[in-house]
């Protein structure tokens, strides 16, 4: 006798065939591999010599398949079975879950339609198996198989050997290692046959609902409430159905995840299942239906899979969609140099319009001032309660920083909240126009000069100019005018302000008051000492301060009321060819004319002979300062100069004049004092040569 093993494929299963030869007669036996470990059968040949009779030919039949009867309970599956596709030497491991009701009457457990088995590879569902009769069995808490459970309690529902064998025959599961120990815990209770009164006990309440956007195409309607009915003792599967009244059809149904409601049980003690009558869950519906009028239906059904079969419904009151356009400005506050606008805008008309823009409109001038695009949504759970049927109401808030603009100080400002489907927000939009309002109530323009005087050769000006109209005008300029002629003498522009916290307390309605001070030292220029000055404080939007500005004109001020031009020539004499001149020249008109000169003038020929610059070392005259305390330069008005003359001036009448000027060379814008004394040189020619 010769025996050989041969591996061939029957359908999608690999089968081992044994060929035994007896004197030219071949007898074949076949069997399918059912080992615990996945092994690929390899053909092998062995030589066997035997005189025993040849075995009969047979095909292996799974024991669980042969034992399947109307009794659905079967024996446990104790092995992990693997089958490989052609030319495969490894199997992918899978896991399985037994899915279905966890609480049901004992007379319902035999129905395998209540359950499914999900097969997963790497946590991804690859197949859903629907058990047949005999694919499942039950064990009690002691681990004993119970064929017909009659006692309420906790049991384990498990996959049987028959069920495992049936699963391995599924073509889509070939090549996978199937989990054999598939089990779940169930609660069995005694069945109850409802009566007519049970069907009449059908109560419910929709306690609350809200809608929010769940994705680009879906919305989630959250419902909370309860449904208690005596009929649930027989129809134990709870369902929630969303009926779209606008479209006239059901759009979604989901199984209820029961919630304990002891309050309902207390109110309906005689109604079966009232304790677990609650629900509090999301139902995903198409986003396009979120604005429709909807009705929630609570159902108890005998059908676990689809919610049909024997059933009882409770229709809650219609949820009428809010088609209004609602919004509110909660506050407008000045914060760190800008306005912070807080509010909300909720409307179902914004569905599909994902771009939110806040437009700032000048209602006084009838024009747009600016707009803030891409406004971030702010969570507003209070709005979800107030407007439960407006999609996105829970995130309809906004908090926007708006820049300060000059028009906001005096004009009526209107905020516009806009939802648009386009990024530029100029097409396909829905607006809400808030009422116009004055953002700032204090429109005063006030200023004060704390001091104007001359300090250390500079014009010192200190004071403040407070007005909300400085908003959006960051440049501050001091302009010095001749009060009599209006001629501008000087201007000074800066963005450095003097802090004035005292003004913040004095003018709380002026938001820039704390930075409205100025304290500057300016160059002295001619005309400041002998004419009243008009000082103008200007806030402007441009650095040149010539456009878009607001002014405050202070009252004219006079730096020195004594504007006389006084002088005295204490000595004017000639010795040889040297003329000596000393004295003083005091006048407030010298303000802005810091250079002091003495000029020797030939009255005979009417021309200048010579000029000498007076130095500060020779200018101190405290006696003059005491005599004329109201004169700007009295204390430094002295001079003591010498002139050398030539014989060519002999016989000429010479005079001297004192000059204060703004020109370092002694010319320019000057104020002069001509002294009346004269000298007539008489320089010998030889002496002149001797003196050089």
GILIN-V892525 format. One record per residue. N is the residue number from 1. RES is the residue in one letter. OMEGA is omega in radians with two decimals (NA if undefined). NEAR is the number of other ideal C-beta (glycine too) atoms within 12 Angstrom. Layout:
<<N & RES & OMEGA & NEAR> <N & RES & OMEGA & NEAR>>
This chain:
<<1 & X & 3.09 & 23> <2 & X & -3.12 & 21> <3 & X & 3.10 & 25> <4 & X & 3.07 & 22> <5 & X & 3.13 & 23> <6 & X & 3.13 & 22> <7 & X & 3.08 & 26> <8 & X & -3.04 & 19> <9 & X & 3.05 & 22> <10 & X & -3.02 & 18> <11 & X & 3.07 & 16> <12 & X & 3.13 & 21> <13 & X & 3.03 & 32> <14 & X & -3.04 & 34> <15 & X & 3.11 & 24> <16 & X & 3.11 & 29> <17 & X & 3.08 & 27> <18 & X & 3.13 & 31> <19 & X & 3.13 & 28> <20 & X & -3.08 & 29> <21 & X & 3.05 & 20> <22 & X & 3.04 & 19> <23 & X & 3.06 & 13> <24 & X & 3.11 & 10> <25 & X & -3.12 & 15> <26 & X & 3.08 & 20> <27 & X & -3.07 & 24> <28 & X & 2.99 & 24> <29 & X & -3.12 & 23> <30 & X & 3.07 & 25> <31 & X & 3.08 & 23> <32 & X & -3.11 & 29> <33 & X & 3.10 & 25> <34 & X & -3.14 & 31> <35 & X & 3.08 & 20> <36 & X & -3.08 & 16> <37 & X & 3.13 & 13> <38 & X & -3.13 & 29> <39 & X & 3.06 & 21> <40 & X & 3.13 & 23> <41 & X & -3.13 & 27> <42 & X & 3.12 & 13> <43 & X & 3.07 & 16> <44 & X & -3.10 & 14> <45 & X & 3.08 & 14> <46 & X & -3.13 & 15> <47 & X & -3.14 & 12> <48 & X & 3.06 & 18> <49 & X & -3.11 & 12> <50 & X & 3.08 & 16> <51 & X & -3.10 & 9> <52 & X & 3.12 & 12> <53 & X & 3.12 & 12> <54 & X & 3.10 & 23> <55 & X & 3.12 & 18> <56 & X & 3.14 & 10> <57 & X & 3.14 & 17> <58 & X & 3.07 & 13> <59 & X & -3.07 & 16> <60 & X & 3.10 & 21> <61 & X & -3.12 & 16> <62 & X & -3.10 & 28> <63 & X & -3.09 & 18> <64 & X & 3.12 & 35> <65 & X & -3.13 & 25> <66 & X & -3.04 & 15> <67 & X & -3.11 & 21> <68 & X & 3.12 & 28> <69 & X & 3.09 & 15> <70 & X & 3.04 & 11> <71 & X & -3.02 & 20> <72 & X & -3.09 & 32> <73 & X & -3.06 & 33> <74 & X & -3.12 & 37> <75 & X & -3.13 & 30> <76 & X & 2.97 & 28> <77 & X & -3.01 & 35> <78 & X & -3.08 & 17> <79 & X & 2.99 & 24> <80 & X & -3.00 & 28> <81 & X & 3.14 & 37> <82 & X & 3.04 & 36> <83 & X & -3.07 & 38> <84 & X & 3.04 & 28> <85 & X & -3.10 & 23> <86 & X & 3.08 & 16> <87 & X & 3.13 & 11> <88 & X & -3.13 & 20> <89 & X & 3.11 & 15> <90 & X & -3.10 & 15> <91 & X & 3.11 & 25> <92 & X & -3.11 & 23> <93 & X & 3.10 & 20> <94 & X & 3.00 & 35> <95 & X & -3.09 & 25> <96 & X & 3.06 & 36> <97 & X & 3.11 & 24> <98 & X & -3.00 & 36> <99 & X & 3.13 & 26> <100 & X & -3.10 & 31> <101 & X & 3.12 & 32> <102 & X & 3.10 & 26> <103 & X & -3.10 & 29> <104 & X & 3.12 & 34> <105 & X & -3.04 & 30> <106 & X & -3.14 & 26> <107 & X & 3.13 & 20> <108 & X & -3.01 & 32> <109 & X & -3.10 & 36> <110 & X & -3.09 & 30> <111 & X & -3.10 & 26> <112 & X & 3.13 & 33> <113 & X & 3.13 & 23> <114 & X & -2.96 & 32> <115 & X & 3.00 & 37> <116 & X & 3.07 & 29> <117 & X & 3.10 & 40> <118 & X & 3.13 & 28> <119 & X & -3.03 & 34> <120 & X & 2.98 & 24> <121 & X & -3.09 & 22> <122 & X & 3.09 & 12> <123 & X & 3.09 & 12> <124 & X & -3.13 & 12> <125 & X & 3.13 & 19> <126 & X & -3.14 & 24> <127 & X & 3.04 & 26> <128 & X & -3.10 & 22> <129 & X & 3.10 & 34> <130 & X & -3.07 & 25> <131 & X & 3.06 & 35> <132 & X & 3.08 & 27> <133 & X & 3.12 & 25> <134 & X & -3.12 & 32> <135 & X & -3.09 & 39> <136 & X & 3.04 & 48> <137 & X & -3.04 & 41> <138 & X & 3.00 & 40> <139 & X & 3.09 & 28> <140 & X & -3.07 & 25> <141 & X & 3.10 & 17> <142 & X & 3.14 & 11> <143 & X & -3.13 & 14> <144 & X & 3.11 & 15> <145 & X & 3.14 & 23> <146 & X & -3.07 & 28> <147 & X & -3.14 & 23> <148 & X & -3.11 & 19> <149 & X & 3.12 & 33> <150 & X & -3.08 & 18> <151 & X & 3.08 & 16> <152 & X & 3.12 & 20> <153 & X & -3.10 & 21> <154 & X & -3.12 & 21> <155 & X & 3.03 & 34> <156 & X & 3.06 & 30> <157 & X & -2.98 & 44> <158 & X & 3.07 & 37> <159 & X & -3.14 & 46> <160 & X & 3.08 & 42> <161 & X & 3.10 & 35> <162 & X & -3.13 & 35> <163 & X & 3.12 & 45> <164 & X & 3.14 & 44> <165 & X & 3.12 & 36> <166 & X & 3.14 & 30> <167 & X & -3.09 & 43> <168 & X & 3.13 & 43> <169 & X & -3.13 & 26> <170 & X & -3.09 & 28> <171 & X & -3.08 & 15> <172 & X & -3.12 & 21> <173 & X & 3.10 & 35> <174 & X & 3.12 & 29> <175 & X & -3.14 & 30> <176 & X & 3.01 & 33> <177 & X & -3.06 & 31> <178 & X & 3.10 & 41> <179 & X & -3.10 & 31> <180 & X & -3.08 & 28> <181 & X & -3.13 & 22> <182 & X & -2.98 & 36> <183 & X & 3.05 & 28> <184 & X & 3.14 & 30> <185 & X & 3.11 & 20> <186 & X & 3.06 & 33> <187 & X & 3.11 & 25> <188 & X & 3.07 & 31> <189 & X & -3.10 & 29> <190 & X & 3.14 & 18> <191 & X & -3.12 & 20> <192 & X & 3.13 & 22> <193 & X & -3.09 & 16> <194 & X & 3.09 & 27> <195 & X & -3.10 & 14> <196 & X & -3.13 & 10> <197 & X & 3.11 & 15> <198 & X & -3.14 & 27> <199 & X & 3.10 & 23> <200 & X & 3.12 & 15> <201 & X & -3.10 & 29> <202 & X & -3.02 & 31> <203 & X & 3.10 & 30> <204 & X & 3.10 & 37> <205 & X & 3.02 & 25> <206 & X & -3.02 & 30> <207 & X & -3.10 & 25> <208 & X & 3.12 & 23> <209 & X & 3.07 & 37> <210 & X & -3.12 & 36> <211 & X & 3.06 & 42> <212 & X & 3.11 & 34> <213 & X & -3.11 & 33> <214 & X & 3.14 & 21> <215 & X & -3.12 & 13> <216 & X & -3.09 & 12> <217 & X & -3.03 & 16> <218 & X & 3.02 & 22> <219 & X & 3.10 & 37> <220 & X & 3.04 & 29> <221 & X & -3.11 & 43> <222 & X & -3.11 & 33> <223 & X & 3.08 & 40> <224 & X & 3.14 & 29> <225 & X & -3.13 & 32> <226 & X & 3.10 & 40> <227 & X & -3.12 & 46> <228 & X & 3.14 & 38> <229 & X & 3.09 & 37> <230 & X & -3.14 & 31> <231 & X & -3.14 & 35> <232 & X & 3.08 & 45> <233 & X & 3.09 & 33> <234 & X & 3.13 & 30> <235 & X & -2.90 & 36> <236 & X & -3.09 & 42> <237 & X & -3.11 & 39> <238 & X & -3.14 & 42> <239 & X & 2.98 & 38> <240 & X & -3.09 & 46> <241 & X & 3.07 & 35> <242 & X & 3.11 & 41> <243 & X & -3.12 & 30> <244 & X & -3.13 & 27> <245 & X & 3.13 & 22> <246 & X & -3.12 & 21> <247 & X & 3.11 & 19> <248 & X & -3.13 & 13> <249 & X & 3.04 & 17> <250 & X & 3.12 & 25> <251 & X & 3.11 & 31> <252 & X & 2.95 & 30> <253 & X & 3.14 & 29> <254 & X & 3.05 & 28> <255 & X & 3.14 & 28> <256 & X & 2.96 & 37> <257 & X & -2.94 & 20> <258 & X & 3.10 & 30> <259 & X & 3.11 & 23> <260 & X & 3.09 & 18> <261 & X & 3.13 & 28> <262 & X & 3.11 & 16> <263 & X & 3.10 & 19> <264 & X & 3.11 & 28> <265 & X & 3.13 & 22> <266 & X & -3.12 & 15> <267 & X & -3.09 & 19> <268 & X & -3.07 & 27> <269 & X & -3.06 & 16> <270 & X & 3.13 & 17> <271 & X & -3.10 & 32> <272 & X & 3.04 & 35> <273 & X & -3.09 & 39> <274 & X & -3.14 & 31> <275 & X & -3.11 & 22> <276 & X & -3.09 & 30> <277 & X & -3.02 & 39> <278 & X & 3.01 & 32> <279 & X & -3.13 & 39> <280 & X & -2.97 & 23> <281 & X & 3.09 & 25> <282 & X & 2.99 & 24> <283 & X & -3.13 & 39> <284 & X & 3.12 & 26> <285 & X & 3.08 & 37> <286 & X & -3.14 & 28> <287 & X & -3.11 & 26> <288 & X & -3.13 & 20> <289 & X & -3.04 & 34> <290 & X & -3.13 & 42> <291 & X & -3.13 & 32> <292 & X & 3.01 & 32> <293 & X & -3.01 & 24> <294 & X & 3.00 & 41> <295 & X & 3.08 & 32> <296 & X & 3.11 & 45> <297 & X & 3.04 & 39> <298 & X & -3.04 & 45> <299 & X & 2.87 & 39> <300 & X & -3.05 & 46> <301 & X & 3.05 & 32> <302 & X & -3.07 & 31> <303 & X & -3.12 & 25> <304 & X & -3.00 & 32> <305 & X & -3.02 & 23> <306 & X & -3.13 & 17> <307 & X & 3.09 & 29> <308 & X & 3.13 & 19> <309 & X & 3.09 & 21> <310 & X & -3.00 & 21> <311 & X & 3.04 & 30> <312 & X & -3.04 & 36> <313 & X & 2.94 & 30> <314 & X & -3.14 & 32> <315 & X & 3.08 & 22> <316 & X & 3.14 & 29> <317 & X & -3.12 & 18> <318 & X & 3.03 & 20> <319 & X & -3.13 & 35> <320 & X & -3.13 & 19> <321 & X & 3.09 & 30> <322 & X & -3.13 & 32> <323 & X & -3.12 & 22> <324 & X & 3.12 & 21> <325 & X & -2.98 & 25> <326 & X & 3.12 & 27> <327 & X & 3.14 & 35> <328 & X & 2.98 & 25> <329 & X & -3.14 & 31> <330 & X & -3.11 & 23> <331 & X & 2.97 & 20> <332 & X & -3.05 & 30> <333 & X & 3.03 & 20> <334 & X & -3.08 & 29> <335 & X & 3.01 & 18> <336 & X & 3.02 & 11> <337 & X & 3.10 & 19> <338 & X & 3.06 & 23> <339 & X & 3.03 & 34> <340 & X & -3.08 & 24> <341 & X & -3.12 & 38> <342 & X & 3.12 & 25> <343 & X & 3.14 & 32> <344 & X & 3.13 & 41> <345 & X & -3.07 & 46> <346 & X & 3.11 & 43> <347 & X & 3.04 & 32> <348 & X & 3.08 & 35> <349 & X & 3.13 & 30> <350 & X & 3.13 & 39> <351 & X & -3.13 & 30> <352 & X & 3.13 & 24> <353 & X & -2.94 & 27> <354 & X & -3.10 & 23> <355 & X & -3.12 & 28> <356 & X & -3.10 & 40> <357 & X & 3.01 & 35> <358 & X & -3.12 & 44> <359 & X & 3.10 & 34> <360 & X & -3.01 & 38> <361 & X & 3.07 & 31> <362 & X & -3.10 & 26> <363 & X & 3.12 & 26> <364 & X & -3.11 & 19> <365 & X & -3.14 & 19> <366 & X & -3.14 & 13> <367 & X & 3.08 & 16> <368 & X & 3.09 & 23> <369 & X & 3.12 & 31> <370 & X & 3.05 & 26> <371 & X & 3.13 & 27> <372 & X & -3.12 & 29> <373 & X & 3.03 & 19> <374 & X & 3.12 & 18> <375 & X & -3.13 & 33> <376 & X & 3.13 & 18> <377 & X & 3.12 & 27> <378 & X & -3.12 & 25> <379 & X & 3.10 & 18> <380 & X & 3.13 & 30> <381 & X & 3.11 & 19> <382 & X & -3.14 & 20> <383 & X & 3.09 & 34> <384 & X & 3.10 & 29> <385 & X & -3.10 & 18> <386 & X & -3.11 & 20> <387 & X & -3.02 & 33> <388 & X & -3.10 & 32> <389 & X & 3.05 & 37> <390 & X & -3.13 & 40> <391 & X & 3.11 & 42> <392 & X & 3.12 & 41> <393 & X & -3.12 & 39> <394 & X & 3.09 & 29> <395 & X & -3.09 & 29> <396 & X & -3.12 & 39> <397 & X & 3.04 & 31> <398 & X & 3.07 & 37> <399 & X & -2.94 & 26> <400 & X & 3.02 & 37> <401 & X & -3.09 & 23> <402 & X & -3.12 & 34> <403 & X & 3.09 & 25> <404 & X & 3.10 & 32> <405 & X & -3.07 & 30> <406 & X & -3.09 & 31> <407 & X & -3.11 & 32> <408 & X & -3.08 & 38> <409 & X & -3.01 & 35> <410 & X & -3.02 & 26> <411 & X & 3.00 & 28> <412 & X & -3.06 & 23> <413 & X & -3.14 & 37> <414 & X & 3.07 & 32> <415 & X & 3.12 & 43> <416 & X & 3.06 & 36> <417 & X & -3.04 & 43> <418 & X & 2.95 & 39> <419 & X & -3.08 & 35> <420 & X & 3.08 & 29> <421 & X & -3.13 & 21> <422 & X & -3.08 & 17> <423 & X & -3.14 & 16> <424 & X & 3.07 & 15> <425 & X & -3.13 & 28> <426 & X & 3.13 & 17> <427 & X & 3.05 & 13> <428 & X & -3.06 & 20> <429 & X & 3.00 & 29> <430 & X & -3.05 & 30> <431 & X & 2.87 & 28> <432 & X & 3.14 & 31> <433 & X & 3.08 & 22> <434 & X & -3.11 & 30> <435 & X & 3.08 & 18> <436 & X & 3.13 & 21> <437 & X & 3.02 & 24> <438 & X & -3.12 & 21> <439 & X & 3.14 & 38> <440 & X & -3.06 & 34> <441 & X & -3.11 & 17> <442 & X & -3.10 & 24> <443 & X & -3.09 & 21> <444 & X & 3.07 & 24> <445 & X & -2.98 & 28> <446 & X & 3.11 & 27> <447 & X & 3.14 & 36> <448 & X & 3.04 & 25> <449 & X & 3.11 & 28> <450 & X & 3.14 & 23> <451 & X & 3.01 & 21> <452 & X & -3.13 & 32> <453 & X & 3.12 & 25> <454 & X & 3.13 & 29> <455 & X & 3.08 & 17> <456 & X & 3.08 & 11> <457 & X & 3.13 & 20> <458 & X & 3.03 & 23> <459 & X & -3.10 & 33> <460 & X & 3.13 & 25> <461 & X & 3.11 & 40> <462 & X & 3.12 & 26> <463 & X & 3.14 & 31> <464 & X & 3.11 & 39> <465 & X & -3.03 & 45> <466 & X & 3.08 & 40> <467 & X & 3.05 & 36> <468 & X & 3.12 & 36> <469 & X & 3.05 & 37> <470 & X & 3.11 & 42> <471 & X & -3.11 & 36> <472 & X & 3.09 & 33> <473 & X & -2.95 & 35> <474 & X & -3.07 & 27> <475 & X & 3.11 & 28> <476 & X & -3.09 & 41> <477 & X & 2.96 & 35> <478 & X & -3.13 & 43> <479 & X & -3.13 & 34> <480 & X & -3.13 & 38> <481 & X & 2.90 & 28> <482 & X & -3.02 & 26> <483 & X & -3.10 & 26> <484 & X & -3.08 & 15> <485 & X & -3.07 & 14> <486 & X & -3.14 & 17> <487 & X & 3.13 & 18> <488 & X & 3.13 & 23> <489 & X & -3.02 & 34> <490 & X & 2.95 & 29> <491 & X & -3.10 & 28> <492 & X & -3.09 & 30> <493 & X & -3.14 & 26> <494 & X & 2.97 & 24> <495 & X & 3.09 & 19> <496 & X & -3.06 & 15> <497 & X & 3.08 & 26> <498 & X & -3.13 & 25> <499 & X & 3.12 & 17> <500 & X & 3.13 & 28> <501 & X & 3.11 & 16> <502 & X & -3.13 & 18> <503 & X & 3.06 & 31> <504 & X & 3.11 & 20> <505 & X & -3.09 & 13> <506 & X & -3.08 & 19> <507 & X & -3.09 & 31> <508 & X & 3.14 & 19> <509 & X & 3.09 & 23> <510 & X & -2.96 & 32> <511 & X & 3.13 & 32> <512 & X & -3.03 & 38> <513 & X & -3.08 & 34> <514 & X & 3.14 & 24> <515 & X & -3.05 & 29> <516 & X & -3.08 & 39> <517 & X & 3.01 & 31> <518 & X & -3.11 & 40> <519 & X & -2.96 & 26> <520 & X & 3.02 & 31> <521 & X & -3.04 & 21> <522 & X & 3.10 & 33> <523 & X & 3.05 & 23> <524 & X & 3.12 & 34> <525 & X & 3.12 & 29> <526 & X & -3.13 & 30> <527 & X & 3.14 & 32> <528 & X & -3.02 & 40> <529 & X & -3.03 & 38> <530 & X & 3.11 & 30> <531 & X & 3.04 & 29> <532 & X & -3.08 & 26> <533 & X & 3.02 & 41> <534 & X & -3.13 & 31> <535 & X & -3.13 & 43> <536 & X & 3.04 & 36> <537 & X & -3.04 & 43> <538 & X & 2.95 & 40> <539 & X & -3.07 & 40> <540 & X & 3.11 & 31> <541 & X & -3.12 & 26> <542 & X & -3.07 & 19> <543 & X & 3.13 & 19> <544 & X & 3.04 & 15> <545 & X & -3.10 & 28> <546 & X & 3.12 & 17> <547 & X & 3.10 & 14> <548 & X & -3.07 & 23> <549 & X & 3.02 & 31> <550 & X & -3.04 & 35> <551 & X & 2.88 & 27> <552 & X & -3.12 & 31> <553 & X & 3.08 & 23> <554 & X & 3.08 & 31> <555 & X & 3.13 & 17> <556 & X & 3.11 & 21> <557 & X & 3.08 & 28> <558 & X & -3.11 & 25> <559 & X & -3.12 & 38> <560 & X & -3.13 & 32> <561 & X & 3.08 & 17> <562 & X & -3.09 & 23> <563 & X & -3.11 & 25> <564 & X & 3.12 & 23> <565 & X & -3.04 & 29> <566 & X & 3.09 & 29> <567 & X & 3.07 & 39> <568 & X & 3.10 & 28> <569 & X & -3.09 & 30> <570 & X & -3.13 & 24> <571 & X & 3.05 & 22> <572 & X & -3.02 & 31> <573 & X & 3.14 & 22> <574 & X & 3.05 & 27> <575 & X & -3.07 & 19> <576 & X & 3.11 & 23> <577 & X & -3.13 & 30> <578 & X & 3.07 & 22> <579 & X & 3.14 & 37> <580 & X & 3.11 & 27> <581 & X & 3.10 & 40> <582 & X & -3.13 & 30> <583 & X & 3.14 & 33> <584 & X & 3.12 & 39> <585 & X & -3.06 & 47> <586 & X & 3.08 & 42> <587 & X & 3.08 & 36> <588 & X & 3.09 & 35> <589 & X & 3.10 & 37> <590 & X & 3.12 & 47> <591 & X & -3.06 & 37> <592 & X & 3.10 & 39> <593 & X & -2.95 & 36> <594 & X & -3.05 & 33> <595 & X & -3.08 & 30> <596 & X & 3.13 & 43> <597 & X & 2.90 & 38> <598 & X & -3.12 & 44> <599 & X & 3.04 & 34> <600 & X & -2.99 & 38> <601 & X & 3.12 & 32> <602 & X & -3.11 & 29> <603 & X & -3.12 & 24> <604 & X & -3.11 & 19> <605 & X & 3.11 & 14> <606 & X & 3.10 & 12> <607 & X & 3.12 & 15> <608 & X & 3.11 & 23> <609 & X & -3.04 & 29> <610 & X & 3.04 & 27> <611 & X & -3.12 & 28> <612 & X & 3.09 & 29> <613 & X & -3.14 & 25> <614 & X & 3.13 & 36> <615 & X & -3.12 & 17> <616 & X & -3.12 & 18> <617 & X & -3.10 & 12> <618 & X & -2.99 & 22> <619 & X & -3.05 & 33> <620 & X & 3.08 & 20> <621 & X & 3.13 & 31> <622 & X & 3.13 & 17> <623 & X & 3.12 & 18> <624 & X & 3.11 & 29> <625 & X & 3.11 & 21> <626 & X & -3.10 & 13> <627 & X & -3.09 & 19> <628 & X & -3.06 & 29> <629 & X & -3.13 & 18> <630 & X & -3.14 & 23> <631 & X & -3.01 & 35> <632 & X & -2.95 & 40> <633 & X & -3.01 & 43> <634 & X & -3.08 & 32> <635 & X & -3.14 & 23> <636 & X & -3.04 & 28> <637 & X & -3.04 & 39> <638 & X & 3.04 & 34> <639 & X & 3.11 & 43> <640 & X & -2.98 & 25> <641 & X & 3.10 & 34> <642 & X & 3.09 & 25> <643 & X & 3.06 & 32> <644 & X & -3.09 & 23> <645 & X & -3.13 & 30> <646 & X & -3.13 & 27> <647 & X & -3.13 & 21> <648 & X & 3.14 & 16> <649 & X & -3.12 & 29> <650 & X & 3.10 & 22> <651 & X & 3.12 & 17> <652 & X & 3.11 & 27> <653 & X & -3.08 & 21> <654 & X & 3.06 & 37> <655 & X & -3.14 & 31> <656 & X & 3.04 & 45> <657 & X & 3.09 & 39> <658 & X & -3.07 & 48> <659 & X & 2.94 & 40> <660 & X & -3.04 & 44> <661 & X & 3.07 & 30> <662 & X & -3.10 & 28> <663 & X & 3.13 & 20> <664 & X & -3.13 & 14> <665 & X & 3.09 & 13> <666 & X & 3.09 & 27> <667 & X & 2.99 & 17> <668 & X & -3.08 & 20> <669 & X & -2.96 & 23> <670 & X & 2.96 & 30> <671 & X & -3.02 & 36> <672 & X & 2.96 & 30> <673 & X & 3.12 & 31> <674 & X & 3.08 & 21> <675 & X & -3.08 & 31> <676 & X & -3.12 & 15> <677 & X & 3.10 & 26> <678 & X & 3.00 & 24> <679 & X & 3.12 & 35> <680 & X & -3.10 & 21> <681 & X & 3.03 & 31> <682 & X & -3.02 & 21> <683 & X & 3.08 & 29> <684 & X & -3.12 & 15> <685 & X & 3.14 & 14> <686 & X & -3.14 & 11> <687 & X & 3.14 & 19> <688 & X & 3.11 & 21> <689 & X & -3.11 & 12> <690 & X & -3.11 & 12> <691 & X & 3.11 & 17> <692 & X & NA & 10>>
